[in-house]
Amino acid sequence: MRLTTFVYRNLTRRRVRSALTVCGMAVAVSAVVALVGIADGFRQSFLDLYAGNGIDVIVVRARSADRMASELDETLGPRIAGLEGVASVEPVLMDAISLEDSGQIGVVLQGLDPAAPTVRDLQITAGRTLRSGEQKSVLLGRILAQNLGKQIGDKLEIYEGEDFEVIGTYDRQNLFENGSMIVPLAELQRMLGQEGLVTAFNVTVAEPRSAETIAHVVATIDGMRAGLSAMATEEYVATDNRIRGASAMAWSTSAIALVIGAIGMLNTMIVAVFERTGEIGILRAIGWRKGRIVQMILLESSLLCLAGAVVGTGLAFLMTYLLSRAPATAGLVSATIPPHVVAQGFVIALLIGLLGASYPAFRASRLTPTTALRHEG
């Protein structure tokens, strides 16, 4: 009888056990793919936010633990704009708010100059964009507008006693922006009591926009005065504490699920080897080598884990899809999972299968025909 025939028969004659093992591995893989995929999507959304707006460098207060709480003097903007290699500078003030009545937590509120390129280039889907000098006006991202059930002309209470009129909705093809809102910079400064202050400056470098040009602008801004920190967009996103924390939390939670899955696989294969001790003895007696026995056990474990990876990946896609449609997380979670995250899930599942079956396979290969047959008798 061929090796593949033995493997197939061994997996199907204990259908309930095999199914439970696959389910356990599926839960572990779905945790990895879903959580890591969400964290990676969060990072990619931030990166796309800046890349889509043509932003090359972000300037914040140096050594700020929470970059959203960074405070810079707005008058630094014209000075940065006058530096060699700088094409434009855009001040931005940011805050995170909660709209409890609508179940929206951690909504990003951006204060921008109505004449800024980011506002000017918005793809308005309904209504109009901001106008210079106007007050109490707000633009809503497409997803946020849907979650709030707001239309053009409706009122939105951003802070207590601060009612703004929804004058337009926009679609930036970016998850982060579509779940946020924009108000005039001066209005947000007034409401936060931060007149003359901004969170950051978004800088676009002059052509040619090469890595060397960006590095030169970063070094020039850093040398302007103490307390400034300029970073290229990739570095800014990669070193953001929120993104790093989300990634660390995703892997930490996934690690627990993976350990449980590995223990389950180890237990399954140990029991399988114990129950088939006599069978292994017969195989050794008819000429099967130790390596062939090991190969059989490892192949069984690998197939169970790969089946679990397939089911787990499907669960992960379903989970992220549902989260992307839930009102509380629609502006934060993307329904797509990067291919490299899916590949990581399969590789991890295969490694767990091989590691979990290593000891049972080694134990089975050490059995002599006489010992195995005596155990069966």
N, C-alpha and C positions, 0 to 999 in steps of 0.2 A: 504494500500500500504506500502511495506517495506521501510526502511530507505535508503538502497542502491539503490532502484528504484528511489526514489526522487532525490538522489544525481546525479545519471546518467542522469536523465531527465533535471535537472537544468543546468548541464554542457553542454549538447548537444543542448539544444534549443536556446542557444546564442553562436553558434559556432565561429563566428568571434571574439567576445569578449574573449571567452575562448582561442582561438588560439593566440590572441595578448598578453594575460596575460602569456601564456606559453612561447611565444617568449621573452617577457621581462625578465622572470625568467631564461630562457636559456642563455641569454646574461650575466646576473649576475653570474650564476654558471660557465659558460665557462671562464669568467675572473678569477674567483677564482681557478678553477682546472688548467687552462693553466698557469697562472702567478706563482702561488704557486708551481705547478709541475715543472716549469722551474727552479725556485729558488732552490727547493729541489734537482733537478737533478744536478744543478751546485755544490751544497754542496757535494753531493754524489760522483761526479766525482773527486773532490779534495781529498776526503777521500780515494777513490779507488786508486788514483794515488800513495799515500804513502803506503797504505796497499799492493798494488800489487807489489811494489818494496821492501817490507819487511822493511820499514822505521818506527821506533818506536818513535823517538824524533827528533824535528826540533829545531835548535839553531839559533836565530836571534839577532839583536841588540835590547836591552831593550828599551821599550817605543817608538818604531818606529811606527809612524802613518801609513805609507805606507811600509809594509813589503817587497815589491818588491824593495824598495829603501834602504833597510837595507844594511849597509856596515860593514864587519868584516875582520880583518886581517887573511889572509890565513894561517899564521903560527900557528893559534890557532888549526887547524885541528889535527896535530900530538899530541898536548897536550891533546886534548879531547880523541883521540884514546888510549892514555895511561892510562885513568881512569879505575878504577875497574868497571866491568860490561859492558864495551863498546866492541862490536865485530868489528865494522867498522865505519868509518867516511867518508862522501862523500861531498866535497865542491861543491857548485853550485852558479853560477852567473846568474841572470835572468833580462830580459828586455822585455817590451811590445812594439812592433813595428806595423806600419801600412804600408801595401803594396797597395797604392792607385790605382796603375794601374790594379790590380786584384780585387779590391773591398774588400780586406781583412783588417779589422780593429781590432786592439788589439791582434795581433798574439803574443803568448808567445815564446820568444827566450831563450833557456837554454844553458848555457855554462857549459860543463861537462868534466871531465878528461876522455880521451878515455879508460883508464884502470878501470874506476869506474864500480861498479856492475850494475848500471842502464843502462849504455851503453852496457856492456858485455852481459846482459840478454835480450836485445831487440830482438823481433821477426822480423827479417829482411825479408820483402816480396819481395824486389828487390834490386839488387846491393850488397853493403857490408856495414859494420859498420865503425866507425872511427878508425884510427890508430894513435899510439903515434907519436908525432912530426909533423904530417901533418898540413897543413894550407889551408885556403880557401876551406874547405870542409863542407858540411852541410847534415844532415839527416832530412827528412821530414816525418811527420806523414801521415798516409794513407789518411785521409780526407783533410788535407792541400794540399797534392800533387795533389789530384783530383781537388780541387778548383783552384789551380794555373795552372793546366794543365802541370805540370813538370814531366819529365822522367829522368832516369839515364843519366848523362852526360850533362844535360842542365845547363845553368847559371842562377843564381838568385841574384839580387842586394838586399842585406839585408839593408845596409846603402848606402847613396850616394857615388858612386865610389868604393864600396866594393862588387865585384862580387864573388860569391861562386859557386863551382861546386856541383851539386846534386849527391852524391855518393851512396845514398841508401834511401829506404822508409821502414817504420816500422809500425807494428800494435800491439798496446798494449791492445786492447780491453777496452780502456778507452777514453772517449770522449775528455777530456782535452788534453791528450798526443797526440792523433791522429790529433789534430788541431794545434799542436805546431811544433817547429823545434829545432834541437840540433846542436851546433857547438863546436869545441874544446874550453875548458875553457880559454886557453892562448890567443886564437884569439879574443874572446869576451872581455876579459880584455883589450887587445890592442885597440880594436875599441872604447871602452867606456872610455879609459884613466884611467882604474882602475886596473893597474898592482898590483898584490899582494893582491887584495881585492875580497871578495865574498859576495853574498847576504845572504847565510845561509849555515849551515852544516846539512846534513841528517845523522842521527845516527841510527845504528842498535845495539840493546843491545845483550849481550851474552845469551846463553841458561842457564837456562830456561827463556823464554821471558814472564815473568809474570808481572802483574800490579805492584807488589812490586819491581821487578827489575827495571822497567821503572821509577817508582817514585824515587828510589834511584839514578839512573843515572841523572834524572832531577835535583834533589836537589844538587848533586855533581857538576854538570856543573854550576848551578846558583851560587854556592859558590866559583867558580874559581876566578872570578874577577867582578868588577862592570861593568855594561853595557851589560852583557850577559843575554839572556832570553831563557831558554830551556822549551819546552812544548811537552807533548805527542801529537801524531798526531790528536787525536780526539779533544783535547782542542785547538790546533793550528787552525784547520779548523773551529771549532765552534766560535772562537773569531776573525776570519779574517774580517776586515772591509768591504771588497768587498762582501763577502757572506752575512754578516749581512745587508748590505745596499740593496742587491738584494732582500732579504726576506722582509725587511721593505717596500721597494717600491712595491713589489708584493701585500702585504696585504693592503697597503694604496690605491693603485689603485682599488683593488678588493672591498674595503669598499665602495667606491663611487658607483660602479655598484650595490652592494648589497642594499644600501640605495634607489637607484632608483627603484630596483626591489621590495623592501618592500612597497614603496609608491604606486607603480602600483598595487600591490596585495591588499593593503588597499582600494584604490579607487574602484577596481573591486568588492570587497565584499560589500562595502557600497552601491554601486549602485544596486547590486544584491538584497540585503536585502530591499532596498527602493522599488524596482519594485515588490517585492513579499510580500509586507506588508499584502495585503488581503489574500494571500495564507497562510501565517503564522498564520493569525487570524483564518482561517478555521481549520488548524491543531491543534491550541490550543483549539478550540471549540469542536473538536471531541476527545479530550483527550490527545493530545501530551503534555508531560511535558516540562518544561523549559530546563532541561538538554538534552532532545532529540533534541530540536531546536538548542541548542549550538553545539551538536554533529554533526548535519547535516551541519551547516555552516563551522565548522572546518574541517570536512571531505572533503568538496568540495574544500576548499582552499588548504588542504594538497595534494590532488590529482593533482591539477593544478601545484603546486610547484614541486612535484615529477616528473610529466611529463616534466616540464621545466628542471629539473636536468638531466633527461635522454638525452634530446636533447642537453643541454649545455655540458654535458660530451662528447658526440659525437663531438660537435664543437671543444672542447678543444683538443681532440686527433687529429682531422684534422689540427688544427692550429699548434700544436707542430710538427706534421709530416712535414708540409710544411716548417716550420722554420728550421727543421733539414736538409732539402734538399736545402734550399736557400744558395747560395755561401757565403753571408755575415755572416750567423749565423750557418753554418753547423758544425763548430768546437766548438760551444758554447752551442747549444740547443739539448737536447736529445729528441728522438721521443717517449720515454716511459714516462709514468706518474705513480708514485708509487700508489699502491692501497689505502694507507691511505689518500692520497690527494683526490682521488675520493670519498672516504667515507666522508671526511670533507665536500666536495661539497654537497652531499646528505643530511647530517645532517644540514648544514646551510640552505639549501633550505626548509627543513621541519620546522625548527625553524622560518624562515621568514613566511611560510604559517600559522603557528599557531599564531604568533604574529600579523601578518597582519589581521587575521580574528577575533582576540580576541574582539576588540571593536564592529564590526558589529554583532558578535554572541551575545555579551552581550546586545546590543541594541535590537536585535530581541527577545531575551528571556524575555525582560521587557515589550514587547507589550502584552496588554490584548486582549482577543478575541473581545470585543466590540470596543475598540479603533482601532484595525487593520481592522475590517470589516467596520467601519465608514470611515476610510481613503480610503478604496477601493471604497466605494460608492460615 
